[in-house]
Every structure is written in C-alpha cells, then in structure tokens.
Amino acid sequence: VDEVTLDTSEMDLTIEQGSNLNLANLKVSVKYTGEEDFTVIESGYTVDTSALKTDTPGTYKVRVSMAAYPDKYAEFEVTVTAKRAVSGIKVDASAVEDLANGASLDYSKLVVTLVYNDGSEIRAMSSDYIVTAPEGFDSKVAGTYTFTVTYSQDDGITATFDVTVAEGESEGGCSSAVGVSAAAGAAGVLVLAGAFAL
C-alpha cells in the first residue's frame, strides 16, 4: 500500500458534546504499489479515535491506518460542540417597574427569556424561573427595590429588575395601613393583607 485516502463527505463531522461519532459513512480507499487508481476497501484498516474527547468541546483528529501497514494512514477532523444549555436569562419588567403604593406585584406580567450557549433564545415558562423579592420589600413604602430572577435549574444563572413604588396618598382623614408579605406564593404573586382604621 502506497497511500490511503478518506471520503468523509457523507459523515457528520460536527457532533454535540456527549454524542458518539458515527463511522458508518466513512469511505476508505488505498493505492496499491504499482497501481495508479485507488481502490475502495471495506476492511483491513483501523480507526483510532483515542484522541477524540466527546465530552469536551474542541476539534480533534481521527486516524485511519492500514492494519498491516500502520505507517500508512490518513486523518480527518471532528468538531465537538458544547451541549445546548441555558447560559443566561433576560428580564423585561416594563409592565411592573412602576407600582402603585400598596399594590401587589404581579409576576405573570414579567417577560423572561432563556438565552442558550448557541445564541438562541426562547420565552421562559413560569416554572423555568424563581422571582425573589429583596429583603425589606414593602409595597406601602415608596422607593426603588431590586428583585432577582433565578433560573430554576441553575441558581448561578440570575438577572435583576427594579420596581419603583410610588408615594402613598391619604384622603378625608382616612388612614390606611397596608402590609405586604415579601415572600411570593406558589403562583408568584405577593400576598396583600390590609387593615384600615377610620
């Protein structure tokens, strides 16, 4: 054997992290000594994938060599891409960023987007994230509060948004005391409890 060539045109040479390389469509051809043309062979060669790390993103070489002539070989490259996963989140809180004094905060109005490591984005479902109110949040106390949104499957992936509570109002000698729990219920809506005195 003088030379080995490979046809990988029908192979998928880009695989996702954790996947296996499919060699079914690999075509191996050799040129025998004294011949001008290449001959496609079905056996008599070995495929060495020892350098291929399918659990680590990167580009790796795979060697195909003749079993009887190890010094006669050809190589091709395989690219392992990172497994598609959420890498970040984005929050549009424009619908809740201004809150009337004493009103409840409706988390269902948030628009949360999951950002993947391949650059794609999808709208998150309510079960995909958890909203945490800041310590000391009280909707009857005017001011700006920063809330945290955490991806439910990875507490290291977070985003924040601000909510501004407006100044309160009093009318006709009627005073009100409104307490708001800072803990969100299962539905993601703050619980409002009020006590009024004339």
C-alpha positions in Angstrom: 0.0 0.0 0.0 1.4 3.4 -1.1 -1.3 5.8 0.0 -4.6 6.0 2.0 -7.4 8.5 1.3 -10.6 9.1 3.0 -14.0 10.3 1.9 -15.9 11.8 4.8 -18.4 13.8 2.7 -21.4 11.8 3.9 -20.3 11.9 7.6 -21.4 14.3 10.2 -18.1 15.7 11.4 -19.7 18.1 13.9 -21.2 16.3 16.9 -22.7 17.6 20.2 -20.9 17.1 23.4 -21.6 13.7 24.8 -22.6 12.2 21.5 -20.8 9.4 19.6 -19.1 9.7 16.2 -20.9 7.7 13.5 -18.4 6.0 11.2 -21.0 4.2 9.1 -20.5 6.5 6.1 -16.7 6.6 6.2 -15.1 5.5 2.9 -11.5 4.3 2.8 -9.5 4.0 -0.4 -6.0 2.8 -0.9 -3.5 2.9 -3.7 -1.6 -0.3 -4.0 2.0 -0.4 -5.1 2.3 -0.5 -8.9 -1.2 0.7 -9.5 -2.4 4.2 -10.5 -6.0 4.1 -9.2 -7.4 4.0 -5.7 -9.5 1.1 -4.6 -12.2 1.4 -2.0 -11.8 -1.1 0.8 -14.3 -2.4 3.4 -11.8 -3.9 5.8 -8.2 -4.2 6.6 -7.9 -0.8 8.4 -8.3 0.5 11.9 -9.9 3.7 13.1 -8.1 5.3 16.1 -10.5 7.7 18.0 -8.3 7.7 21.2 -7.6 11.5 20.7 -11.3 12.3 20.3 -12.8 13.6 23.6 -16.6 13.7 23.0 -17.2 15.1 26.5 -15.1 18.2 25.8 -15.8 20.8 23.1 -13.0 21.2 20.6 -11.6 19.9 17.3 -9.9 16.5 17.3 -8.1 14.3 14.7 -9.2 10.8 14.0 -6.6 8.5 12.3 -7.4 5.7 9.9 -4.4 3.4 9.3 -3.9 0.1 7.5 -3.8 -2.8 9.8 -0.9 -4.5 8.0 0.9 -1.2 7.4 0.5 1.1 10.4 2.7 3.8 8.9 0.2 4.2 6.0 -2.6 6.3 7.3 -4.9 9.3 6.7 -6.6 11.6 9.2 -9.8 13.7 9.4 -11.0 16.2 11.9 -14.1 16.1 14.1 -15.5 19.1 16.0 -17.3 18.6 19.3 -19.7 21.5 20.1 -20.9 22.4 23.6 -24.1 20.8 24.6 -27.0 23.2 24.2 -27.8 24.7 27.6 -29.1 27.8 29.2 -26.3 30.2 29.7 -28.2 33.3 30.8 -31.6 34.9 31.3 -33.1 38.3 30.3 -36.0 40.0 32.0 -38.4 42.6 30.6 -40.1 44.1 33.6 -41.5 47.2 31.9 -45.1 46.1 32.8 -44.3 46.1 36.6 -41.5 48.5 37.1 -43.9 51.2 38.3 -46.0 50.0 41.2 -48.8 52.0 42.9 -48.4 52.4 46.7 -49.8 49.4 48.5 -50.5 47.4 45.3 -49.5 43.8 44.7 -46.7 42.8 42.3 -48.0 40.5 39.5 -45.1 38.3 38.4 -47.1 37.0 35.5 -46.5 40.3 33.7 -42.8 39.7 33.6 -41.3 38.6 30.2 -38.4 36.3 31.0 -36.2 34.9 28.1 -33.8 32.0 28.3 -30.5 32.6 26.5 -28.7 29.4 25.2 -25.0 29.0 24.7 -25.6 28.7 20.9 -27.0 32.2 20.8 -30.7 31.1 20.5 -33.4 32.4 22.8 -36.8 31.3 23.9 -39.6 32.7 26.1 -39.4 31.1 29.5 -42.3 29.4 31.2 -43.2 30.4 34.8 -41.8 27.1 36.0 -38.4 28.0 34.5 -37.6 30.7 37.0 -38.0 31.9 40.5 -38.5 35.5 41.5 -37.1 36.7 44.8 -38.1 39.9 46.5 -35.4 41.9 48.2 -35.2 41.8 51.9 -37.4 44.5 53.5 -39.6 45.0 50.4 -42.8 46.7 51.4 -45.2 48.0 48.8 -46.5 50.7 51.1 -43.1 52.2 51.4 -42.1 54.4 48.5 -38.7 53.7 46.9 -36.9 51.5 44.3 -36.4 47.8 45.0 -34.3 45.4 43.1 -35.7 41.9 42.5 -33.8 38.8 41.5 -34.9 36.3 38.8 -33.1 32.9 39.1 -33.1 30.1 36.5 -34.8 27.2 38.3 -32.3 24.6 37.2 -29.2 26.6 38.0 -29.1 29.1 40.8 -25.9 30.5 39.3 -27.9 32.0 36.4 -29.7 35.2 37.5 -30.9 38.5 36.4 -32.3 41.5 38.2 -35.0 44.1 37.7 -36.1 47.2 39.6 -39.5 48.1 40.8 -40.3 51.7 41.9 -43.1 52.0 44.5 -44.9 55.4 44.3 -45.6 57.7 47.2 -48.8 56.9 49.2 -51.9 59.1 49.4 -54.3 59.9 52.2 -57.8 61.2 51.8 -60.6 62.7 54.1 -58.9 61.8 57.3 -58.9 58.1 56.5 -55.7 56.5 57.2 -54.7 53.1 55.9 -52.0 50.6 57.0 -51.2 48.1 54.3 -48.8 45.3 54.9 -47.3 43.3 52.1 -45.5 40.0 52.5 -42.1 39.8 50.8 -42.5 36.2 50.2 -44.0 35.1 46.9 -46.7 32.4 46.8 -46.7 29.4 44.6 -48.3 31.4 41.8 -45.6 34.0 42.1 -47.8 36.9 43.3 -47.2 38.8 46.5 -49.8 38.3 49.3 -51.6 41.6 50.3 -53.1 41.9 53.7 -54.7 45.2 54.8 -56.1 46.8 57.9 -58.0 50.0 57.8 -59.0 52.4 60.6 -61.4 55.3 60.3 
